[in-house]
Amino acid sequence: MGVPRLGRFLEPFGKPVYFSSYPEVPLNCSLVIDGPSFAFWLWFSQGIVCSDFQGYQKAVLDFHHLLSRLRFKEIEYIFDGGLPFSKHQVRVNRYQQKINDLRSAYINLCVPIAQHVLMGLAKAKVIVCNEEADKYCAFQAKKLDAVILSQDSDFLLYDIDTPHYGYIPLQSLDVTSNGISGRKYRFDEIQKDFHFDLHILAAYLGVEGHPLDLVIDYHNTFEHICKILENSVKDKFIEKLVSKEELTRVHAFYSLNDLKLETSTINTFMWGRVQELLNSQLQPAEIWLPQLLELPSKHCSWLESAPLRLQAYANFSKQMPEFGTEVLEYFRLSDRLSKRLISVDYDYATVCETLDSKFSNWNLPHRLVLWTLRCMKNLNNITATSFLLMHVSLFLGSPMNLQPVEPTQEDIASVSRFIATIYSICMLIFSEDKEQSSISFQEFVSFSPLSSTLNFALFHQAASKLKTGKSPLSIVTDKTTASLTYKMYKDLTNDYSDIYMIMDIWKPKRKRKTKKDQS
């Protein structure tokens, strides 16, 4: 979150910096990247359409490959393992605001996608810390003599004295094929231009966790605020504006002399919201399910896949006694944020046991999609075939003969149900005992379940064509795509006996003979 207005106030104090894509010698410094900030910045800077998860995956890979060419000593991506309870009300307010803002749906999925793609496909160094990433980023930057990429004004206030340290705001970056330029900030260099401690300015503007009775100046200009603080320090009246206790707290907030930082990294295999659940200091433990694109009048997409998550919670509970036997889930219900308390005192079960070892003859990307469709209720053959066409087309890299369409409300609901289900299956995979896992870790990280083979625009376009009576064979451009899609479809329908058949789209329509043909 950072300190309100501090980044804007101190923007002129940055110095230009440039990193060439073709350096003659390796750089003397490392690079530490705030994972969540990077994920959101890239999503918005690339103008990603909410349905194009695969396009976002490509953007993540391309940017990492560009950074790799800059020849830093090391590149580390650091992701959150959970938010402190002090941000609970902020989180509640933001969640509620987004319920009625369909444009913001899916955005939070960019963080687990970026983490999985970087760790698995890019083979980058990914670290997950047990709380927010920002303080651990500063800790690692000091340890590695690194530059930090982030979008958090808190980094302006860490007094790190290593030779090459600096904070570069992501929004200051100008990225080209020849390199990256931006603006670099250091606390010690900025401090030289002020006659009072910059932490006093931060405390005056309001640092996270400040006392509720602290009077914060929301309106004065930067110059006027600096004049007030400078005169107050000179006249020794500063405690009338910022108490001694609050200033001590702010200095401690930006101190890196915390022994917990030495042991704050945790399992990088799991996505942040699952890590947050496991490392929650609350009883019961809490999980915030990502918001999806759905109308407030519709049923919550997460309810359908609740049994999958229940088994995941039970597995965590059996392996970690301190986890407890209850979980509090936050999710959307109608047009408001809701929560429910779940008892998770059940026996341990692997993914394959939970899903009855279905589709075991398929490799994991195909099996995950088949599992997802099998767990969705009231599915019809057109919807199922459209998802399979989307998946196979992207998996094989084969285009389809499709036109842009306006998604129907029914199809939007199907997409959100699909995401909720595949996310819940991944949580079940995370919950397995790694020594007795039924799923190969290497196979799971070799593709990103939320982006490798998902582009929901293709689903909407395929569904639109199939609803008009078109055959899947008229949509695909090669026999391999058609054959693989049909094999997956047959396996699904053989197991999913109650799938609703709208029309026999796979059976080619016979051409009626005309009198001319008969003659």
N, C-alpha and C positions, 0 to 999 in steps of 0.2 A: 504493500500500500504506500509506504513512504510518508514523508512529511508534506502536508498540504502546501502547495505553492512554492516549496523550496526549490524544486527543479527549475521552475520558470524563473524564479528570482536569480538563481546562480547560473543560468544558461550562458551569459556572456563570458564567464570565467573559464570556459573550456578552451583547449588548444587543439588546432587541427592535427590529425594524425592520419597516416596512410600506410596500408600494407599491400605490397605488390603481389600479384599472383605468380610472378616469375622472379622471386628473390635470388640473388646470386649466392648468398650464403644463408644458412638457417638462422632464424631469429634467436635472440638471447633470452626471450621470455616465453611464458606459457599463456594459455587462454582458458579462462573459466567462464562458463556460460550458465546463466540462470535459466534452467530448463523450462518452467512454466511461462516466464516472460518471453523467452525465445519462441515457444510454441504459439502463443497468442499473436506476437508481433508478426511472425511469418504468415499466419493465417490471414491476417488483415492486409499486410503489405502485398501479398500475392493476389488479393482479391478472390480468394477461394470461394466457389459456389458451394453452398452448404451440402449438396449431394455428392460433390466430387472428392471423396476421401482419397481416392487413388491419386488425383492431381496434387493433393496436399502431401501425400507420401513422397511423390517425385520432388516436390519443392524442398522437403526436408533433406532428402538424399543429395540433391544438387547443391544446397547451401553447405552441407557438411563437406562435400567433395571440394568446394571452393575454399573453405577454411583449411582443408588439409593441404592445399597447394601453397598456402602462405608460409608453411614450414615453421610453425610454432614448435617449441620443445614438446609440449604436451597440450592436448585439448580435452577438457573435462566438461561434461554436461551434468548439472546437479538439479535434481527434481525434489519437490516437496514430498514428505511422507505424512503430511497432515498439517492442519491449521490449529493454532492454539485456541482454547475455549474463549479467550478474550475477544476473538473475532466472531463469536457465535451470532450476535445480534446483527452485525454487518452482513453475515452470510444469509441470515433469514430474510433481511430486507432485499438483498440482491436476488435471491431465489424468487421471492414473491414478485418483484418487478419484471423478471424475465418470463413469468408464466403467460403474460398477455403480450409478449413481444416475440412473435414467431421468427423474426429475423435472427434472434440470438440463439435459437435452438441449434443443437449439435456443436456449438462453439467449444464447450468444455471437453468434448471428445478429442479435440486437437492435442491435448496434453498427453493422454495415454497413447495416442497414435505416434506422436513425436518420440516419446520414450521408447516404445517398442521398436519403431523403425531404426532409431539410432543404435539401440543395443543389439538388435538382431541383424537387420539388413546391412547397416553401415558399419557394424563391428566397432562402434565408437566406445569410448570410456564413459559409462553412465553411472552416476552415483545417486542413490536416494537417501536423504537424511531423515531423521525421525520427526522433524518438525518442518518449519518453513525453510526454503532453500537459501534465502538471502544471507543470513548470518554465516552459514556454512560456506557459501561462496566467498565471502570476505576472508574467512579462516583459511580456505584453500589458496586464495590469491596471495595471502601473506606467506604461506608455506612454500608455494611454487614460484614466487615472484612473477605473478601473472596479471594480465589485463582481464577485467570483468566486462562481459556483455550482459546488460540487463535493462529493465525499465523501471527502476526503483530508486527514488531519490535518497533512500537511506544510505546508499553507497557513497554519497557525497560526504558522509560524516564518519566513516571509518578511517582512523588515522593510521594508515599502513605506510611504512617508510622504506619498503624494498625498492631497489633502483628502477624497475620497469613497471611497477604497479600503476594502474590507472583504471578509472571507471568510464566506459564508453556507452552512453545510452543507445539502445537499439534504434530509437527513432531518429538518431542523428546520422545513421549509416547511409552511405551512398554506395550501392553495390554494382559493380560492372564486371565484365569478363576479365579485366586487367587487374582488378584488386578491389579493396574496400577502403573507403575513407570515412572519417567521422570526427567527433570531438571528444577529447580525453580530459578527464577531471581527476585532480588529486587534492585531498584535504589539505595537505601542508602548503601547497601552492596557492590555493584559494584563501587560506587563513592569513597569508601575508598581506592581503588587501583589506583586512578588517582590524579594528582596534579593540575587538572583544571576541571572546570565544564563540566560534560558530555553533557550538552546542547550545549556547544561550538563545541564539536565533531559532534553532530547531525546537527548543522547549517552549519558546514564546509562540511559535506557530502551531505546536501541538504534536508531540511524538506519541506513537501508539501506546495506549495504556495510561495516558495522562489522567490526572484527577478530574472528576466530573465537574468540579467547581472552578477549574482553571479558566480564566477569562482569556479567550483567544481572539486575536485581532484579525478579522476576516476581510477588512475593507481597505486599510491604509496601503499606500504604495510601498514598494521595497525601500526606496530612499528614506521615506518618512519613518518606517519601522527601524531601520538601521540607526537613524538619528536618535530615536527614542532610546534604543538599547545602549548606544554609545554614551549618551549623556547619563543614563542611569548607572552604567558601570563606573564612569568617571566620578560621579557624585556619590557612589556607593549606595544607591537606592534600588539596585537590581532585584533585591528580594521582594520588593513591592510588586514586581511584575512576574517574577519566577521564583518560587520558594527554593530555599537551599536543598530541601529534601527532593524536590522535583529535578533540580539540576544534577544532584547526585545520582538519581535514578536514570536520567538520560545518559550520563557518562557511562554508567554500568551497562545500559542498553547497547551502546556502541563499543563496548570493550570485547576483545577477543580472548581474554584471559579466563576462559571458561573450560574447565576440564571435560565437561560433557561433550564439547565439540570434538574431542579426540576420539570418541566412541559413538558418534551420532549417525554413522552410516548403517543402512539396513539392506535387506534383500532387494536388489535391483530388478528381480524377475517380476515383481508384482506392481501393478499400477498404483498411483498415489492414493486414490480413495480407498483401496483395499488395505494399503499400508496404514493409512490413518485409522481404519477400523481396528487393525491388529495392535497398534501402538497407542490406542486411546487410553487416557488415564481416567476416563469416565466409567461409571457403572450405572446402567449398562453401556457397552461400547456403542458408538454411533457410526452410521454410514449415510452419506448424502448421495443418492442415486442421481446420475447426470440428467439434466433436463433434455427432453426430446421434442421434435417437431410434431405437435399434436394440438388439436383444438381443445380448449378447456371443457367443452360440452361432452367430449368423448371420454371413454374409460381410460384410466391410466395404463400405459403400455407395460409398466413394470409389474403389474399384478399377475399377469399371465405366467411369467417366468419365476414367480415367487418360490415354487418348490425347488428349483435349481439352486437358488441362493440359500434356501433353508438348509440344504444338504452341505453347501459350502461352509456356512456358519457352524454347523454341527461338527464338521471336520476340523475346523480351527479350534473349536472348544475342546475336542478330544485330545488334540496335540498340545494345546496350551491351556493348562488348568486356570491360569490367571485371566484368561479371556472371559470366563464367566459362562453363564447358560442363557443369557438374554442379549438381544441386539435391538437397537432402536433404529429403524429405517426412516429416512426423510424422503418424501416424494410428492408429486403433484396429485391432488385429488380435486377434480372439478376445476375451479378457478382459484384455488388457494394451496398453500403449502400445508402438507399433512405429515403425520408421523404415526408409526405403529410399533408396538413392542412385541417382539417375537421370541418365543421360547425355543431354544435350539438344543435341548437336551435329547439328542438322538444318536444312534449308532453311526460310526464312521463308515463311509462308502466311497469307492473310487469313482472317477468319471465314467468309466466303462460299465461298472456295476450299476450306477445310477441310471445310465442310458441303455442298459440291457445289452451292452456290446453291439449295438446296432451299427451297421455299415462298416464293419471292421475291415472289409476288403479294400476300402478306399484310403488314399493318403489323407493326411490330416486336414489340409485346406478344404478338400471336397467333403470329408466326413463332418467337419465343423458346420458347413452350410447345410448338409443333409440333417444333422442333428437339430440345427436351429429350426428348419422347416418342420421337422417331425414334432417338435415341442410346441409349435404354434397351433392353436385350436381353430376349428371352423375354417380351414384352409380350402380354397378351391383350386382346381387344376390350372386355371389361367394364371393366378397369382403365383403358384408354385413354379410353373414353367418360366414365368417372367424373371423370378429370382435366379433360377438356374441358368437361363440364357445370359443374364447380367454377369453372373459369376464365371461361367465357362468362357465367355467372350473376353473378359479381362484376364483370366488366368492364362489363356492361350495367346492373348494379344491379337485376336482376330476381330475385325470390325463387323458391325451389323448394319443392315439396311433400315435405318430408323429416321424419324423426323422429330424435332422438338415438339413437346406437347405440354399442356397445362395439367398438372397432376390432379386427380380427383381426391376428394376427402377420404374416400375408402382406401385408396392406394397410399396416401400419406400415413394413414393409421397403420397399414400393413408394414410400411418401412420402419416406423417407430417400434412396432412389436418385434420386428426382425432384429433391430439394434439391441433392444432390451434383452432379448433372448440370447443372442450371441455374446453379449457382455456378461450375462449371468452364467453361461457355460464356461467362459474364460475364468470367472471367479471360482467356479468349481474346479477347474484345472489348477488354479493357484493354490487351492486348499489341500491338494493331495500331499501325502507324505512323500517327500522327494526320494526317499530310499526305496519306496515301494510304489512308485508312480506307474500308472497305466498309460500315461502319455509321455512321449519323448520330449525332453526339454529342448534339445537341439532342433527337433522338427517344429516345435511350437514357436520358437523365436525366429525361425527361418522365413516366416511371413508374418505380416501384421493382420490379425483377424478383423480389425476395424477399417483397414484401408487397402490391403493387397488386392482384393478382388471385389471391392464394393464401389459402385458408382450408381447412385439411386436414380439419376436421370435416365440411365439405360433401362432400369426396371420400369419406370413410368412409361417410357416410349414403347418398350416391348409389350407391356400390358395393354396399352392403347391399341396396338395393332392386333393383338390376339383377340381382343374383345369384338373386333369387327369380323371375326371368322378367319383371319389369316392364319396359315400354318406356320409353325416355327421354322420350317424348311424354307419359307419365303423370306425370312428375316435374316438368317445366317448367310455367310458368304462362302463357307467351305464345308466339306463333308465331315472333317474332324470335329468341328464345333457342334454340328448337328448330332453326330454319333455320341459324343461324350455327354451332351445335354440329355439325349434320349435315354442313355444307360442310367444316368443319375435319376432321371424322372421315373423310370421303371422300378428302380430299387426303392425309391421313396413311396410310390403308390402301392407296391407289393406289401409294404409294411403299414402304410397309412391307408387302411381299407375304407375308412369313412370320409376320405377326401371328397369334396363336393365337385361333381363333374358337370361343368356348365355346358361344354360341347366337346366333341372328340376332335381336338385341334391337331392331334398327331396323325390322324388318318387322312391321307390325301383325298380330296374330293374328286369323284369321277366326273369326267367331262361328258356331258350329254351329247349323244350322237345326233347329228343333223341329217336331214334327208340327203344332203350333198355327200356326207361321210358314208352313208349307207350305199349310195350309188357307186 
